[in-house]
Amino acid sequence: MSLKLTNITKSFKDDLVLNQVSLSVEKGQTLVLFGPSGAGKTVLLRLIAGVIEPDDGTIEIDGLDMQGVEAEHRGIGMAFQNFALFPHMDAHANIASPLTARKQTKDAIEAGVQKLAKLLKIDHVLSHQPKELSNGQKQRTALARALAGEPATLLLDDPLRNVDAKLRFEMRLELPRLLKDQNATVIYVTQDYKEAMAFGDTIAVMSGHGIQQVGTPADIYLSPGNIETARLFGDPVINLLDVRPEKGAQGLQVQISQTPVSIAEGYSNAVDTDCILGIRPEALRFVDKDMPGAFPVIVEAETPLNEKTVNLMRTVNGRELMLSRPAGSPGPSEGEAYIAVNTSDAMLFEKTTGNRIEPLHAAAKSGDSA
């Protein structure tokens, strides 16, 4: 099923939750709704499901307006945070309920239940009543039940929130495969940026009663629409420095640690303007002093984090920087050092609004394609 939301607005008494939200999801696509708590992600899911109605705007499924269409007639599978398991049924019966409703054979029902239970690591609690399950087991049972019916549209509200770290990692690999196999249109809610990157064909970043940006995981990470979005994606968080681009001997430059550092020529529209420079920690690297673009820092700490090592540093002016490098790669753990950034890896944001400044060459390409 395809899904289209147009100018959806929803308030609860005087509390505005969603304001003029528009969104489209193609059939078979997985869209992740990502954002902080209170951004309206769950409310948007409930509106799509038909559990609540919008104050204004339209919801269309396969081109049909859903106004007045009850939840049970929308052909949607749901797994919400409150689990909503049938209390009088054990886990096996809960998962089997969509298959039973479709009058599948006993063998088909059993095969379907066992497949999902093993995938979600709950095959050992299938005989347990909901009250006997942990929150994580309840959540996975609800997810298995939603998946069992193989609905054309599937709404998943942070389904791995109560799952331990190891299983959560495994599900990031296995669940997207299962969803692709079912060819369902999926709306997936999460507050975990790694999960958003793993699951989403497209990510919609929600904040401030609406959607800040929609794009592929790569688009969101490499070209965030504003500082708020840039901060939400990445660990360690993006480095942000006050700068004022200027024309120099080597082209367009900014001052970092009292050293001219080149940035992309496409940012010439920001010359002599107060801006904020954004540099991902993995875009910084240790270099020799005489390397072009090298600037001095003081390394204050080093933290090994399994696959990577993170260094906390300060510039000559005392501004904090984080550098991330692959575990085992060379680099000082403390003291004086020099680092550099690739010209193409730096991005600029407007200081007043926080919006990303699009390089002129990117804008030109966008105009050409239009």
Helices and strands as residue ranges (DSSP letters): E 3-12, E 15-25, E 30-34, H 41-49, E 56-61, E 64-65, G 71-73, E 76-79, H 91-101, H 106-119, G 123-125, G 130-132, H 135-148, E 153-157, H 165-182, E 185-190, H 193-199, E 202-207, E 210-215, H 217-222, H 227-232, E 239-243, E 246-248, E 251-256, E 259-262, G 265-270, E 275-279, G 281-283, E 284-286, E 295-305, E 308-315, E 320-326, E 335-341, G 343-345, E 347-350, H 360-369
